[in-house]
Amino acid sequence: MNFFSNGLTRRRRSAQLMQRAQPGQRAEKVVCGLLFFFVLSFLTVSCEEPDFRNTQFIPVGEWSFGLTGYNITNTNLEYYSNYTNFEESLKGTIEAAVDFSHDSGVLIIKITSVSGMDGLSANKYTGVYYSSYTKSHMLIANPYPYIQKDKYNEAEATFNVDNVGTHVTFWGSGYSK
């Protein structure tokens, strides 16, 4: 009987070990692991920045808001503000157009003339930001306090997407064509 009981005990242990490592259970663990991997991969991929290409878009047109406006061509920018006790003007050549997204960016301009805008001088560089662009409406802002740079590469490093929140204190209600 001892022989029989030892054989039975061995069979029970073998059965328990087989239960722990049944192919079905291993397959479940593999499937769960793969499912976890795919969900994690999907979340990682969906959080990546979309493939964005800088088209160097220039929002050409005559954009106005009350007594303030911008005349923008493919090569020049003119800003004017004609309020009673507050007149400003800025003219410059567009040296670069940098897109931040499909509807926002900055125009880096070399100032050719300026009036009423303390802190800006001719032959220096500044930026004019725009956002929420459509064919008939957009928000436009000059950096304030006014910022200028002596060299183009300094302006390019300064007027970028990372500094919009620092440079733009007020977008206004928007400019229309």
RODO-2510 file (C-alpha; in nm, 4 decimals, decimal comma):
residues 177
     n   res          X          Y          Z
     1     m     0,0000     0,0000     0,0000
     2     n     0,2898     0,2277     0,0636
     3     f     0,3838     0,1921    -0,2950
     4     f     0,0343     0,2815    -0,4034
     5     s     0,0102     0,5856    -0,1758
     6     n     0,3519     0,7167    -0,2885
     7     g     0,2441     0,6804    -0,6504
     8     l    -0,0822     0,8599    -0,5791
     9     t     0,1008     1,1456    -0,4005
    10     r     0,3369     1,1823    -0,6944
    11     r     0,0463     1,1924    -0,9357
    12     r    -0,1277     1,4620    -0,7308
    13     r     0,1884     1,6737    -0,7240
    14     s     0,2378     1,6278    -1,0971
    15     a    -0,1242     1,7234    -1,1574
    16     q    -0,0814     2,0360    -0,9419
    17     l     0,2346     2,1344    -1,1273
    18     m     0,0646     2,0744    -1,4615
    19     q    -0,2291     2,2875    -1,3503
    20     r     0,0024     2,5755    -1,2675
    21     a     0,1684     2,5607    -1,6077
    22     q    -0,1177     2,4610    -1,8343
    23     p    -0,0797     2,5849    -2,1909
    24     g    -0,4105     2,7720    -2,1679
    25     q    -0,2947     2,9717    -1,8687
    26     r     0,0347     3,0528    -2,0343
    27     a    -0,1519     3,1668    -2,3430
    28     e    -0,3745     3,3907    -2,1297
    29     k    -0,0674     3,5524    -1,9740
    30     v     0,0913     3,6015    -2,3157
    31     v    -0,2308     3,7520    -2,4551
    32     c    -0,2637     3,9853    -2,1547
    33     g     0,1011     4,0891    -2,1929
    34     l     0,0581     4,1574    -2,5638
    35     l    -0,2655     4,3483    -2,5022
    36     f    -0,0899     4,5617    -2,2414
    37     f     0,1980     4,6252    -2,4846
    38     f    -0,0387     4,7314    -2,7665
    39     v    -0,2421     4,9624    -2,5403
    40     l     0,0775     5,1201    -2,4105
    41     s     0,2090     5,1567    -2,7678
    42     f    -0,1170     5,3174    -2,8804
    43     l    -0,1100     5,5670    -2,5950
    44     t     0,2520     5,6537    -2,6693
    45     v     0,1861     5,6998    -3,0418
    46     s    -0,1299     5,9053    -2,9861
    47     c     0,0586     6,1458    -2,7575
    48     e     0,3279     6,2264    -3,0127
    49     e     0,3264     6,5614    -3,1890
    50     p     0,1673     6,5460    -3,5328
    51     d     0,4036     6,5594    -3,8269
    52     f     0,4206     6,9346    -3,8861
    53     r     0,5923     7,1052    -4,1751
    54     n     0,6840     7,4732    -4,1669
    55     t     0,5449     7,6142    -4,4931
    56     q     0,6726     7,9679    -4,4189
    57     f     0,3169     8,0954    -4,4581
    58     i     0,2601     8,4719    -4,4726
    59     p    -0,0954     8,5948    -4,3941
    60     v    -0,1105     8,8423    -4,6827
    61     g    -0,3803     9,1102    -4,6736
    62     e    -0,5059     9,4308    -4,5193
    63     w    -0,6083     9,3386    -4,1659
    64     s    -0,7912     9,5936    -3,9529
    65     f    -0,9466     9,6288    -3,6103
    66     g    -1,0930     9,9698    -3,5362
    67     l    -0,8233    10,2314    -3,5908
    68     t    -0,5464     9,9725    -3,5876
    69     g    -0,4293     9,7592    -3,8744
    70     y    -0,1633     9,5642    -4,0573
    71     n    -0,0913     9,5691    -4,4294
    72     i     0,0996     9,2520    -4,5073
    73     t     0,2458     9,1587    -4,8467
    74     n     0,4763     8,8710    -4,9356
    75     t     0,7767     9,0910    -4,8592
    76     n     0,6669     9,3778    -4,6304
    77     l     0,4675     9,4479    -4,3167
    78     e     0,3176     9,7790    -4,2111
    79     y     0,1482     9,8349    -3,8741
    80     y    -0,0487    10,1470    -3,7834
    81     s    -0,2533    10,2649    -3,4899
    82     n    -0,4315    10,6007    -3,5157
    83     y    -0,6047    10,6649    -3,1846
    84     t    -0,6423    11,0328    -3,0849
    85     n    -0,3639    11,0610    -2,8263
    86     f    -0,1839    10,7484    -2,9318
    87     e    -0,0320    10,7052    -3,2766
    88     e     0,2096    10,4321    -3,3736
    89     s     0,3508    10,2999    -3,6961
    90     l     0,5986    10,0343    -3,7934
    91     k     0,7259     9,9314    -4,1349
    92     g     0,9634     9,6527    -4,2201
    93     t     1,0685     9,3819    -4,4593
    94     i     0,9680     9,0259    -4,3806
    95     e     1,2903     8,8329    -4,3258
    96     a     1,1230     8,5055    -4,2178
    97     a     0,7809     8,3523    -4,1722
    98     v     0,7768     8,0695    -3,9174
    99     d     0,4674     7,8528    -3,8740
   100     f     0,3891     7,7222    -3,5256
   101     s     0,0843     7,5244    -3,6426
   102     h    -0,1574     7,5278    -3,9344
   103     d    -0,3069     7,8595    -3,8120
   104     s    -0,0361     8,0391    -3,6109
   105     g     0,3185     8,1669    -3,6418
   106     v     0,5486     8,4667    -3,6358
   107     l     0,6787     8,7057    -3,8983
   108     i     1,0319     8,8207    -3,8256
   109     i     1,0806     9,1626    -3,9741
   110     k     1,3698     9,4004    -4,0224
   111     i     1,2414     9,7428    -3,9238
   112     t     1,2740    10,0088    -4,1948
   113     s     1,0857    10,2865    -4,0095
   114     v     0,9108    10,3252    -3,6755
   115     s     0,7196    10,5997    -3,4947
   116     g     0,5666    10,6151    -3,1476
   117     m     0,6908    10,2719    -3,0430
   118     d     0,9599    10,3351    -2,7818
   119     g     1,2141    10,0555    -2,7756
   120     l     1,2117     9,9863    -3,1509
   121     s     1,4631    10,1276    -3,3992
   122     a     1,5221    10,1120    -3,7727
   123     n     1,7600     9,8426    -3,8976
   124     k     1,6805     9,6147    -3,6001
   125     y     1,4660     9,2985    -3,5949
   126     t     1,1351     9,2306    -3,4248
   127     g     0,8548     8,9787    -3,4526
   128     v     0,4823     9,0005    -3,5172
   129     y     0,2846     8,6992    -3,3930
   130     y    -0,0436     8,5729    -3,5374
   131     s    -0,2838     8,2969    -3,4386
   132     s    -0,6310     8,1582    -3,5146
   133     y    -0,5798     8,2425    -3,8816
   134     t    -0,8649     8,2036    -4,1308
   135     k    -0,8956     8,3658    -4,4734
   136     s    -1,0947     8,6534    -4,3233
   137     h    -0,9968     8,6767    -3,9548
   138     m    -0,6969     8,6302    -3,7244
   139     l    -0,5407     8,7497    -3,4033
   140     i    -0,2215     8,9565    -3,4396
   141     a     0,0123     9,0898    -3,1711
   142     n     0,3373     9,2807    -3,1462
   143     p     0,5606     9,1693    -2,8590
   144     y     0,5051     9,3967    -2,5627
   145     p     0,7026     9,5514    -2,4111
   146     y     0,8532     9,6063    -2,7522
   147     i     1,1444     9,3769    -2,8205
   148     q     1,4096     9,4156    -3,0867
   149     k     1,7298     9,2333    -3,1705
   150     d     2,0410     9,3596    -3,3452
   151     k     2,1003     9,0494    -3,5586
   152     y     1,8724     8,8174    -3,7517
   153     n     1,9960     8,5007    -3,5786
   154     e     1,9193     8,6600    -3,2390
   155     a     1,5690     8,7463    -3,3593
   156     e     1,5173     8,3941    -3,4905
   157     a     1,6174     8,2514    -3,1512
   158     t     1,3955     8,4989    -2,9646
   159     f     1,0711     8,5102    -3,1639
   160     n     0,9569     8,1503    -3,1477
   161     v     0,6711     7,9338    -3,0270
   162     d     0,8238     7,8965    -2,6796
   163     n     0,8100     8,2731    -2,6190
   164     v     0,4571     8,3532    -2,7378
   165     g     0,3210     8,3501    -2,3816
   166     t     0,6039     8,5772    -2,2653
   167     h     0,5942     8,8227    -2,5557
   168     v     0,2199     8,8507    -2,6185
   169     t     0,0248     9,0130    -2,3375
   170     f    -0,2881     9,0963    -2,5385
   171     w    -0,4304     8,9529    -2,8629
   172     g    -0,7345     9,1800    -2,8840
   173     s    -1,0602     9,0809    -3,0508
   174     g    -0,8993     8,9997    -3,3800
   175     y    -0,8325     9,1541    -3,7168
   176     s    -1,0501     9,1145    -4,0240
   177     k    -0,9844     9,1567    -4,3944
***
